[in-house]
Amino acid sequence: MKKVILILVALIGFGISANAQLGTRVTSSISSICPPLNWQNSINMVFKGPVEQGENINAPIQTRMEIRGGSRTVKNLKEFVDIETQYYNSIVSRSSFKTNSGIVGEKVVFKTKEGMFDSNPVFKIQYFFFRGDTKEYSNCVIITCTVLESKTSKYLSLFDESVKTFEHVKK
């Protein structure tokens, strides 16, 4: 019984600390999300992260709606993600992802280098794909989170926690 209580306390404590890292909900015309605590919403749901030791450790978290029509209309989210990621040659992982409100999407993580020189920084980029607010797959919401590869252990889980708060805005 004591072990069960300890596990529950540990899980509750972990949940509180993860949520404590998130700021207040920000809402646009298409979606809402809780960005990481103290990140600045610069414009149109683009959140800028901190500067550590004089270097901007990450590119922004960005939420955007992608409208697809005509020949790009797809039957399901998997097909949409297949099309969007077909030219990525450095995919690290691809998996299902579910928000706290039950929206199911896909997460794709890939790595890229800025520029062509070996000394240029390497980034890990997480793409989160969700069906738009319609029943068709003619629009999808894409959330991107980018960080220097050297900072992934600190920020990738924070990005996951933030994106778990994603919700569609009801019209």
Sequence and secondary structure as in RCSB ss.txt:
>XXXX:A:sequence
MKKVILILVALIGFGISANAQLGTRVTSSISSICPPLNWQNSINMVFKGPVEQGENINAPIQTRMEIRGGSRTVK
NLKEFVDIETQYYNSIVSRSSFKTNSGIVGEKVVFKTKEGMFDSNPVFKIQYFFFRGDTKEYSNCVIITCTVLES
KTSKYLSLFDESVKTFEHVKK
>XXXX:A:secstr
 HHHHHHHHHHHHHHHHHHHTB   EE SSEEE  BTT EEEETTEEE  EETTEE    EEEEEEE  GGG BS
SHHHHHHHHHTT S EEEEEEEE TT  EEEEEEEEEESSSSTTS EEEEEEEEEE SSSSBSEEEEEEEEEEGG
GHHHHHHHHHHHHTT EE   
